[in-house]
Amino acid sequence: MPSTTKTLHFLSSALVTCVSAGILGFAMSTPWATKAMMCARDGNDFLNGSAAVTLGLFNGRLERVLCPLFGLPVDFQVFPKLVETKGVPVVLHAVSVCLLVLCLLCSAVSILISLYNSVSNPYETYMGPVGLYTCSTISACLSVVVLILFVVNFSVTTVAEDVVRSFDKNTLVEFNIVSSQMLLGYYLLIPYAALSLLAVGLIYMYDRAAYTQRREQQRPTEDAPREIMMY
């Protein structure tokens, strides 16, 4: 059976990872970004309108006034709508979602490894601290990559403008971006990455202390007292 110290460290790591996975799951279900814009049909400044596009990972919402037509707010599925627009935005969005799913998978493996180590004494293999270091670090790194990919996709590409155009493909519209901001779902990736690294830190603290204790118990014979070496 593992020591009480080891059990507490690994259970704490499992709890932290569970919280981080819950945060990521909630983040994936909430809006990530919104962009407001002014638009004019066929370059006619007298027919100005406005539109606001809010995107999550799977669901989005369009609110528009004369952009290009008047209409009630529309909820839509993000992937089918981006497939209509084609190009880089749908690729970047798909990569972001796939990386987040991989983050959840790595977090789940980290939880299993932590729970396994809290009740047993496995060898120093992928089922020990090494496996947890690997999975939790991958989770943190991939979440940072998603932070970069998503903001590039939403801010640099014309994903929001393409969504507006897709609702009326027969009208030429010129856009002028008024504001663009990231929302709660996007920012929740930051505490997710931080908690993933915290889970690594908890196990590293235990692993370091255990290593130091083993070294003290295995001191070389030259450090032994002279009286002992005489026998």
C-alpha atoms as an extended CHARMM CRD file, in Angstrom:
* protein
*
       231  EXT
         1         1  MET       CA              0.0000000000        0.0000000000        0.0000000000  PROA      1               0.0000000000
         2         2  PRO       CA              1.2340000000        3.5220000000       -0.7220000000  PROA      2               0.0000000000
         3         3  SER       CA              2.0890000000        5.9220000000        2.0610000000  PROA      3               0.0000000000
         4         4  THR       CA             -0.3920000000        8.5010000000        3.2890000000  PROA      4               0.0000000000
         5         5  THR       CA              1.6960000000       11.2770000000        1.7330000000  PROA      5               0.0000000000
         6         6  LYS       CA              1.6600000000        9.6220000000       -1.6640000000  PROA      6               0.0000000000
         7         7  THR       CA             -2.0750000000        8.9690000000       -1.4680000000  PROA      7               0.0000000000
         8         8  LEU       CA             -2.8180000000       12.5910000000       -0.5750000000  PROA      8               0.0000000000
         9         9  HSD       CA             -0.6480000000       13.9910000000       -3.3710000000  PROA      9               0.0000000000
        10        10  PHE       CA             -2.1090000000       11.7660000000       -6.0590000000  PROA      10              0.0000000000
        11        11  LEU       CA             -5.6840000000       12.2350000000       -4.8680000000  PROA      11              0.0000000000
        12        12  SER       CA             -5.1210000000       16.0040000000       -4.8660000000  PROA      12              0.0000000000
        13        13  SER       CA             -3.7730000000       15.7770000000       -8.3970000000  PROA      13              0.0000000000
        14        14  ALA       CA             -6.8140000000       13.7510000000       -9.4900000000  PROA      14              0.0000000000
        15        15  LEU       CA             -9.1600000000       16.3070000000       -7.9030000000  PROA      15              0.0000000000
        16        16  VAL       CA             -7.4090000000       19.2370000000       -9.5750000000  PROA      16              0.0000000000
        17        17  THR       CA             -7.5310000000       17.4730000000      -12.9350000000  PROA      17              0.0000000000
        18        18  CYS       CA            -11.2350000000       16.7060000000      -12.4800000000  PROA      18              0.0000000000
        19        19  VAL       CA            -11.9080000000       20.3960000000      -11.8300000000  PROA      19              0.0000000000
        20        20  SER       CA             -9.8980000000       21.3800000000      -14.9110000000  PROA      20              0.0000000000
        21        21  ALA       CA            -11.7620000000       18.8720000000      -17.0870000000  PROA      21              0.0000000000
        22        22  GLY       CA            -15.0750000000       20.2410000000      -15.7930000000  PROA      22              0.0000000000
        23        23  ILE       CA            -13.9740000000       23.7690000000      -16.6460000000  PROA      23              0.0000000000
        24        24  LEU       CA            -13.0140000000       22.7000000000      -20.1650000000  PROA      24              0.0000000000
        25        25  GLY       CA            -16.3010000000       20.8620000000      -20.6590000000  PROA      25              0.0000000000
        26        26  PHE       CA            -18.2310000000       23.9650000000      -19.6050000000  PROA      26              0.0000000000
        27        27  ALA       CA            -16.0500000000       26.1660000000      -21.8220000000  PROA      27              0.0000000000
        28        28  MET       CA            -16.8120000000       24.0280000000      -24.8540000000  PROA      28              0.0000000000
        29        29  SER       CA            -20.5510000000       24.6030000000      -24.3630000000  PROA      29              0.0000000000
        30        30  THR       CA            -20.4660000000       28.4120000000      -24.0340000000  PROA      30              0.0000000000
        31        31  PRO       CA            -19.8660000000       31.2390000000      -26.5680000000  PROA      31              0.0000000000
        32        32  TRP       CA            -16.2310000000       31.9800000000      -27.3580000000  PROA      32              0.0000000000
        33        33  ALA       CA            -16.2260000000       35.2170000000      -29.3300000000  PROA      33              0.0000000000
        34        34  THR       CA            -18.4090000000       37.9390000000      -30.7900000000  PROA      34              0.0000000000
        35        35  LYS       CA            -17.9020000000       40.4560000000      -33.5840000000  PROA      35              0.0000000000
        36        36  ALA       CA            -20.0480000000       43.4830000000      -34.4020000000  PROA      36              0.0000000000
        37        37  MET       CA            -19.8940000000       45.1460000000      -37.8150000000  PROA      37              0.0000000000
        38        38  MET       CA            -21.5060000000       47.7760000000      -39.9840000000  PROA      38              0.0000000000
        39        39  CYS       CA            -22.4130000000       46.8250000000      -43.5290000000  PROA      39              0.0000000000
        40        40  ALA       CA            -23.5230000000       48.4780000000      -46.7450000000  PROA      40              0.0000000000
        41        41  ARG       CA            -25.2380000000       46.8170000000      -49.7010000000  PROA      41              0.0000000000
        42        42  ASP       CA            -23.5460000000       47.2590000000      -53.0800000000  PROA      42              0.0000000000
        43        43  GLY       CA            -21.4710000000       50.1140000000      -51.6900000000  PROA      43              0.0000000000
        44        44  ASN       CA            -24.5680000000       52.2290000000      -51.0350000000  PROA      44              0.0000000000
        45        45  ASP       CA            -23.9620000000       54.1940000000      -47.8350000000  PROA      45              0.0000000000
        46        46  PHE       CA            -27.6700000000       55.0460000000      -47.5800000000  PROA      46              0.0000000000
        47        47  LEU       CA            -28.5270000000       51.3800000000      -47.0120000000  PROA      47              0.0000000000
        48        48  ASN       CA            -26.2530000000       50.8330000000      -44.0510000000  PROA      48              0.0000000000
        49        49  GLY       CA            -27.0660000000       48.1000000000      -41.5740000000  PROA      49              0.0000000000
        50        50  SER       CA            -25.4180000000       46.2690000000      -38.7390000000  PROA      50              0.0000000000
        51        51  ALA       CA            -24.7710000000       42.6900000000      -37.7560000000  PROA      51              0.0000000000
        52        52  ALA       CA            -23.3310000000       40.8440000000      -34.7670000000  PROA      52              0.0000000000
        53        53  VAL       CA            -22.0230000000       37.2930000000      -34.9470000000  PROA      53              0.0000000000
        54        54  THR       CA            -21.4380000000       35.2470000000      -31.7970000000  PROA      54              0.0000000000
        55        55  LEU       CA            -19.5550000000       31.9780000000      -32.1820000000  PROA      55              0.0000000000
        56        56  GLY       CA            -19.0980000000       29.0200000000      -29.8890000000  PROA      56              0.0000000000
        57        57  LEU       CA            -17.4230000000       25.7680000000      -30.7840000000  PROA      57              0.0000000000
        58        58  PHE       CA            -20.6550000000       24.1370000000      -31.9440000000  PROA      58              0.0000000000
        59        59  ASN       CA            -23.3910000000       26.7970000000      -31.9020000000  PROA      59              0.0000000000
        60        60  GLY       CA            -23.5640000000       30.3810000000      -33.1220000000  PROA      60              0.0000000000
        61        61  ARG       CA            -25.9790000000       33.3010000000      -33.2790000000  PROA      61              0.0000000000
        62        62  LEU       CA            -26.5100000000       36.0350000000      -35.8560000000  PROA      62              0.0000000000
        63        63  GLU       CA            -28.2830000000       39.3040000000      -35.0670000000  PROA      63              0.0000000000
        64        64  ARG       CA            -28.7230000000       41.7140000000      -37.9940000000  PROA      64              0.0000000000
        65        65  VAL       CA            -30.4940000000       44.8580000000      -39.0780000000  PROA      65              0.0000000000
        66        66  LEU       CA            -30.4790000000       45.5060000000      -42.8570000000  PROA      66              0.0000000000
        67        67  CYS       CA            -27.3090000000       43.4680000000      -43.2200000000  PROA      67              0.0000000000
        68        68  PRO       CA            -28.0570000000       42.7010000000      -45.9610000000  PROA      68              0.0000000000
        69        69  LEU       CA            -31.7270000000       42.2550000000      -45.0220000000  PROA      69              0.0000000000
        70        70  PHE       CA            -33.7770000000       42.7390000000      -41.9120000000  PROA      70              0.0000000000
        71        71  GLY       CA            -34.2630000000       39.5550000000      -39.9330000000  PROA      71              0.0000000000
        72        72  LEU       CA            -34.8430000000       38.1170000000      -36.5080000000  PROA      72              0.0000000000
        73        73  PRO       CA            -31.8890000000       36.6960000000      -34.5500000000  PROA      73              0.0000000000
        74        74  VAL       CA            -30.8710000000       33.3300000000      -35.9990000000  PROA      74              0.0000000000
        75        75  ASP       CA            -29.2290000000       30.4460000000      -34.1450000000  PROA      75              0.0000000000
        76        76  PHE       CA            -27.1380000000       28.1250000000      -36.3000000000  PROA      76              0.0000000000
        77        77  GLN       CA            -24.8200000000       25.1450000000      -36.1350000000  PROA      77              0.0000000000
        78        78  VAL       CA            -21.2490000000       26.3060000000      -36.5540000000  PROA      78              0.0000000000
        79        79  PHE       CA            -19.7500000000       23.3990000000      -38.4900000000  PROA      79              0.0000000000
        80        80  PRO       CA            -22.4320000000       23.1640000000      -41.2230000000  PROA      80              0.0000000000
        81        81  LYS       CA            -22.3370000000       26.9450000000      -41.6550000000  PROA      81              0.0000000000
        82        82  LEU       CA            -18.5430000000       27.0400000000      -41.8990000000  PROA      82              0.0000000000
        83        83  VAL       CA            -18.5930000000       24.1780000000      -44.3930000000  PROA      83              0.0000000000
        84        84  GLU       CA            -20.7970000000       26.3870000000      -46.5820000000  PROA      84              0.0000000000
        85        85  THR       CA            -18.2300000000       29.1760000000      -46.4650000000  PROA      85              0.0000000000
        86        86  LYS       CA            -15.3150000000       26.7540000000      -47.0140000000  PROA      86              0.0000000000
        87        87  GLY       CA            -11.6950000000       27.9190000000      -46.8690000000  PROA      87              0.0000000000
        88        88  VAL       CA             -9.3120000000       28.3230000000      -43.9440000000  PROA      88              0.0000000000
        89        89  PRO       CA            -11.8450000000       29.1510000000      -41.1490000000  PROA      89              0.0000000000
        90        90  VAL       CA            -13.4950000000       25.7300000000      -41.1520000000  PROA      90              0.0000000000
        91        91  VAL       CA            -10.0930000000       23.9950000000      -41.0770000000  PROA      91              0.0000000000
        92        92  LEU       CA             -8.8140000000       26.0480000000      -38.1440000000  PROA      92              0.0000000000
        93        93  HSD       CA            -12.0850000000       25.6080000000      -36.2770000000  PROA      93              0.0000000000
        94        94  ALA       CA            -12.0320000000       21.8480000000      -36.7950000000  PROA      94              0.0000000000
        95        95  VAL       CA             -8.4170000000       21.6280000000      -35.6260000000  PROA      95              0.0000000000
        96        96  SER       CA             -9.2710000000       23.6420000000      -32.5000000000  PROA      96              0.0000000000
        97        97  VAL       CA            -12.1490000000       21.3310000000      -31.5870000000  PROA      97              0.0000000000
        98        98  CYS       CA            -10.0610000000       18.1980000000      -32.2170000000  PROA      98              0.0000000000
        99        99  LEU       CA             -7.2690000000       19.5060000000      -29.9730000000  PROA      99              0.0000000000
       100       100  LEU       CA             -9.7570000000       20.2570000000      -27.1910000000  PROA      100             0.0000000000
       101       101  VAL       CA            -11.1640000000       16.7320000000      -27.4190000000  PROA      101             0.0000000000
       102       102  LEU       CA             -7.5950000000       15.4530000000      -27.1390000000  PROA      102             0.0000000000
       103       103  CYS       CA             -7.1410000000       17.6740000000      -24.0710000000  PROA      103             0.0000000000
       104       104  LEU       CA            -10.1630000000       16.0570000000      -22.4370000000  PROA      104             0.0000000000
       105       105  LEU       CA             -8.8110000000       12.6010000000      -23.2730000000  PROA      105             0.0000000000
       106       106  CYS       CA             -5.4090000000       13.4010000000      -21.7530000000  PROA      106             0.0000000000
       107       107  SER       CA             -7.1030000000       14.7930000000      -18.6420000000  PROA      107             0.0000000000
       108       108  ALA       CA             -9.1200000000       11.5960000000      -18.2870000000  PROA      108             0.0000000000
       109       109  VAL       CA             -5.9530000000        9.4910000000      -18.5340000000  PROA      109             0.0000000000
       110       110  SER       CA             -4.2630000000       11.7200000000      -15.9450000000  PROA      110             0.0000000000
       111       111  ILE       CA             -7.1630000000       11.1640000000      -13.5520000000  PROA      111             0.0000000000
       112       112  LEU       CA             -6.9670000000        7.3890000000      -13.9950000000  PROA      112             0.0000000000
       113       113  ILE       CA             -3.1940000000        7.3730000000      -13.4200000000  PROA      113             0.0000000000
       114       114  SER       CA             -3.5600000000        9.5300000000      -10.3030000000  PROA      114             0.0000000000
       115       115  LEU       CA             -6.2540000000        7.2870000000       -8.8360000000  PROA      115             0.0000000000
       116       116  TYR       CA             -4.2360000000        4.1640000000       -9.6440000000  PROA      116             0.0000000000
       117       117  ASN       CA             -1.1540000000        5.5430000000       -7.9000000000  PROA      117             0.0000000000
       118       118  SER       CA             -3.1790000000        6.5970000000       -4.8700000000  PROA      118             0.0000000000
       119       119  VAL       CA             -4.0460000000        2.9690000000       -4.0670000000  PROA      119             0.0000000000
       120       120  SER       CA             -0.9950000000        1.0830000000       -5.3660000000  PROA      120             0.0000000000
       121       121  ASN       CA              2.7620000000        1.2880000000       -5.8050000000  PROA      121             0.0000000000
       122       122  PRO       CA              3.4170000000        0.9140000000       -9.5530000000  PROA      122             0.0000000000
       123       123  TYR       CA              6.9010000000        0.9060000000      -11.0270000000  PROA      123             0.0000000000
       124       124  GLU       CA              8.3560000000        4.0720000000      -12.5290000000  PROA      124             0.0000000000
       125       125  THR       CA              6.6860000000        3.5700000000      -15.9090000000  PROA      125             0.0000000000
       126       126  TYR       CA              3.9460000000        5.2690000000      -17.9010000000  PROA      126             0.0000000000
       127       127  MET       CA              1.5590000000        4.2630000000      -15.0920000000  PROA      127             0.0000000000
       128       128  GLY       CA              3.5560000000        6.3040000000      -12.5900000000  PROA      128             0.0000000000
       129       129  PRO       CA              4.5020000000        9.9840000000      -12.3710000000  PROA      129             0.0000000000
       130       130  VAL       CA              5.9850000000        9.9010000000      -15.8840000000  PROA      130             0.0000000000
       131       131  GLY       CA              2.6000000000        9.1150000000      -17.4130000000  PROA      131             0.0000000000
       132       132  LEU       CA              0.8990000000       11.8640000000      -15.4420000000  PROA      132             0.0000000000
       133       133  TYR       CA              3.5910000000       14.3880000000      -16.3740000000  PROA      133             0.0000000000
       134       134  THR       CA              3.1420000000       13.5200000000      -20.0280000000  PROA      134             0.0000000000
       135       135  CYS       CA             -0.6590000000       13.6430000000      -20.1520000000  PROA      135             0.0000000000
       136       136  SER       CA             -1.1070000000       16.7900000000      -18.0600000000  PROA      136             0.0000000000
       137       137  THR       CA              1.6540000000       18.6530000000      -19.8950000000  PROA      137             0.0000000000
       138       138  ILE       CA              0.1500000000       17.7170000000      -23.2640000000  PROA      138             0.0000000000
       139       139  SER       CA             -3.2320000000       19.0070000000      -22.0470000000  PROA      139             0.0000000000
       140       140  ALA       CA             -1.7610000000       22.3480000000      -20.9960000000  PROA      140             0.0000000000
       141       141  CYS       CA              0.2720000000       22.7940000000      -24.1910000000  PROA      141             0.0000000000
       142       142  LEU       CA             -2.5980000000       21.8970000000      -26.5120000000  PROA      142             0.0000000000
       143       143  SER       CA             -4.9520000000       24.2910000000      -24.7290000000  PROA      143             0.0000000000
       144       144  VAL       CA             -2.4510000000       27.1110000000      -25.3080000000  PROA      144             0.0000000000
       145       145  VAL       CA             -2.2720000000       26.1480000000      -28.9970000000  PROA      145             0.0000000000
       146       146  VAL       CA             -6.0810000000       26.3610000000      -29.1850000000  PROA      146             0.0000000000
       147       147  LEU       CA             -5.9750000000       29.8170000000      -27.5820000000  PROA      147             0.0000000000
       148       148  ILE       CA             -3.7480000000       30.9690000000      -30.4300000000  PROA      148             0.0000000000
       149       149  LEU       CA             -5.5950000000       29.1520000000      -33.2350000000  PROA      149             0.0000000000
       150       150  PHE       CA             -9.0350000000       30.3790000000      -32.2490000000  PROA      150             0.0000000000
       151       151  VAL       CA             -8.1120000000       34.0280000000      -31.8540000000  PROA      151             0.0000000000
       152       152  VAL       CA             -6.2660000000       33.9480000000      -35.1880000000  PROA      152             0.0000000000
       153       153  ASN       CA             -9.2450000000       32.3170000000      -36.8830000000  PROA      153             0.0000000000
       154       154  PHE       CA            -11.7520000000       34.7840000000      -35.4700000000  PROA      154             0.0000000000
       155       155  SER       CA             -9.7090000000       37.9780000000      -35.6880000000  PROA      155             0.0000000000
       156       156  VAL       CA             -7.5410000000       37.5230000000      -38.7820000000  PROA      156             0.0000000000
       157       157  THR       CA             -9.7910000000       35.5570000000      -41.1250000000  PROA      157             0.0000000000
       158       158  THR       CA            -13.2260000000       36.6650000000      -42.3670000000  PROA      158             0.0000000000
       159       159  VAL       CA            -15.1330000000       33.9030000000      -40.6100000000  PROA      159             0.0000000000
       160       160  ALA       CA            -17.7730000000       36.2500000000      -39.1120000000  PROA      160             0.0000000000
       161       161  GLU       CA            -18.2720000000       38.1600000000      -42.3570000000  PROA      161             0.0000000000
       162       162  ASP       CA            -18.6020000000       34.9010000000      -44.2880000000  PROA      162             0.0000000000
       163       163  VAL       CA            -21.2940000000       33.7390000000      -41.8840000000  PROA      163             0.0000000000
       164       164  VAL       CA            -23.3140000000       36.9080000000      -42.5400000000  PROA      164             0.0000000000
       165       165  ARG       CA            -22.9000000000       36.5540000000      -46.3180000000  PROA      165             0.0000000000
       166       166  SER       CA            -24.0230000000       32.9290000000      -46.2090000000  PROA      166             0.0000000000
       167       167  PHE       CA            -27.5390000000       33.9830000000      -45.1680000000  PROA      167             0.0000000000
       168       168  ASP       CA            -28.0240000000       35.9930000000      -48.3720000000  PROA      168             0.0000000000
       169       169  LYS       CA            -25.6080000000       34.8920000000      -51.0680000000  PROA      169             0.0000000000
       170       170  ASN       CA            -27.2520000000       37.0030000000      -53.8010000000  PROA      170             0.0000000000
       171       171  THR       CA            -26.4330000000       40.3880000000      -52.2620000000  PROA      171             0.0000000000
       172       172  LEU       CA            -22.9950000000       42.0180000000      -52.2380000000  PROA      172             0.0000000000
       173       173  VAL       CA            -22.1650000000       43.4300000000      -48.8250000000  PROA      173             0.0000000000
       174       174  GLU       CA            -19.2150000000       45.4880000000      -47.6410000000  PROA      174             0.0000000000
       175       175  PHE       CA            -18.2680000000       45.2320000000      -43.9750000000  PROA      175             0.0000000000
       176       176  ASN       CA            -16.6840000000       47.5870000000      -41.4900000000  PROA      176             0.0000000000
       177       177  ILE       CA            -15.7210000000       45.9130000000      -38.2110000000  PROA      177             0.0000000000
       178       178  VAL       CA            -16.8790000000       47.8770000000      -35.1800000000  PROA      178             0.0000000000
       179       179  SER       CA            -15.7450000000       45.6290000000      -32.3480000000  PROA      179             0.0000000000
       180       180  SER       CA            -14.4000000000       42.1490000000      -31.7580000000  PROA      180             0.0000000000
       181       181  GLN       CA            -13.9680000000       40.4630000000      -28.3950000000  PROA      181             0.0000000000
       182       182  MET       CA            -13.3520000000       37.0550000000      -26.9090000000  PROA      182             0.0000000000
       183       183  LEU       CA            -15.9090000000       35.6960000000      -24.4360000000  PROA      183             0.0000000000
       184       184  LEU       CA            -16.0000000000       33.4690000000      -21.3610000000  PROA      184             0.0000000000
       185       185  GLY       CA            -15.5760000000       30.1410000000      -23.1530000000  PROA      185             0.0000000000
       186       186  TYR       CA            -12.2760000000       31.2860000000      -24.6520000000  PROA      186             0.0000000000
       187       187  TYR       CA            -10.8480000000       32.6580000000      -21.4160000000  PROA      187             0.0000000000
       188       188  LEU       CA            -11.7160000000       29.4960000000      -19.4720000000  PROA      188             0.0000000000
       189       189  LEU       CA             -8.8750000000       27.7630000000      -21.3030000000  PROA      189             0.0000000000
       190       190  ILE       CA             -6.4470000000       29.7660000000      -19.1760000000  PROA      190             0.0000000000
       191       191  PRO       CA             -7.4890000000       28.2670000000      -15.7910000000  PROA      191             0.0000000000
       192       192  TYR       CA             -7.6950000000       24.8650000000      -17.4900000000  PROA      192             0.0000000000
       193       193  ALA       CA             -4.0460000000       25.0930000000      -18.5510000000  PROA      193             0.0000000000
       194       194  ALA       CA             -3.0360000000       26.4510000000      -15.1240000000  PROA      194             0.0000000000
       195       195  LEU       CA             -4.7860000000       23.6100000000      -13.2620000000  PROA      195             0.0000000000
       196       196  SER       CA             -3.2200000000       21.0150000000      -15.5660000000  PROA      196             0.0000000000
       197       197  LEU       CA              0.2090000000       22.3800000000      -14.6600000000  PROA      197             0.0000000000
       198       198  LEU       CA             -0.7810000000       22.4700000000      -10.9780000000  PROA      198             0.0000000000
       199       199  ALA       CA             -1.5610000000       18.7480000000      -11.1740000000  PROA      199             0.0000000000
       200       200  VAL       CA              1.9660000000       18.2020000000      -12.5130000000  PROA      200             0.0000000000
       201       201  GLY       CA              3.4010000000       20.3630000000       -9.7300000000  PROA      201             0.0000000000
       202       202  LEU       CA              1.6800000000       18.3580000000       -6.9870000000  PROA      202             0.0000000000
       203       203  ILE       CA              3.1510000000       15.0900000000       -8.2250000000  PROA      203             0.0000000000
       204       204  TYR       CA              6.5570000000       16.6510000000       -8.8310000000  PROA      204             0.0000000000
       205       205  MET       CA              6.6690000000       17.8110000000       -5.2040000000  PROA      205             0.0000000000
       206       206  TYR       CA              5.9780000000       14.2670000000       -4.0010000000  PROA      206             0.0000000000
       207       207  ASP       CA              8.3310000000       12.6880000000       -6.5340000000  PROA      207             0.0000000000
       208       208  ARG       CA             11.1370000000       15.0440000000       -5.5470000000  PROA      208             0.0000000000
       209       209  ALA       CA             10.6650000000       14.3780000000       -1.8280000000  PROA      209             0.0000000000
       210       210  ALA       CA             10.5460000000       10.6090000000       -2.4250000000  PROA      210             0.0000000000
       211       211  TYR       CA             13.7170000000       10.7760000000       -4.5290000000  PROA      211             0.0000000000
       212       212  THR       CA             15.5320000000       12.7260000000       -1.8190000000  PROA      212             0.0000000000
       213       213  GLN       CA             14.4520000000       10.1880000000        0.7900000000  PROA      213             0.0000000000
       214       214  ARG       CA             15.7100000000        7.2830000000       -1.3510000000  PROA      214             0.0000000000
       215       215  ARG       CA             19.0670000000        8.9940000000       -1.8160000000  PROA      215             0.0000000000
       216       216  GLU       CA             19.4320000000        9.4510000000        1.9380000000  PROA      216             0.0000000000
       217       217  GLN       CA             18.7110000000        5.7680000000        2.4900000000  PROA      217             0.0000000000
       218       218  GLN       CA             21.2720000000        4.7390000000       -0.1550000000  PROA      218             0.0000000000
       219       219  ARG       CA             24.2900000000        6.8180000000        0.8470000000  PROA      219             0.0000000000
       220       220  PRO       CA             27.6130000000        5.4310000000       -0.4130000000  PROA      220             0.0000000000
       221       221  THR       CA             29.7530000000        3.5210000000        2.0380000000  PROA      221             0.0000000000
       222       222  GLU       CA             32.3970000000        6.2650000000        2.1340000000  PROA      222             0.0000000000
       223       223  ASP       CA             29.9120000000        8.4020000000        4.0270000000  PROA      223             0.0000000000
       224       224  ALA       CA             29.5540000000        5.7490000000        6.7470000000  PROA      224             0.0000000000
       225       225  PRO       CA             31.3610000000        6.2160000000       10.0880000000  PROA      225             0.0000000000
       226       226  ARG       CA             34.8780000000        4.8030000000       10.3520000000  PROA      226             0.0000000000
       227       227  GLU       CA             33.8220000000        2.4330000000       13.1720000000  PROA      227             0.0000000000
       228       228  ILE       CA             31.2850000000        0.7270000000       10.8730000000  PROA      228             0.0000000000
       229       229  MET       CA             33.7600000000        0.3720000000        7.9670000000  PROA      229             0.0000000000
       230       230  MET       CA             36.2840000000       -1.3990000000       10.2130000000  PROA      230             0.0000000000
       231       231  TYR       CA             33.9840000000       -4.4040000000       10.5480000000  PROA      231             0.0000000000
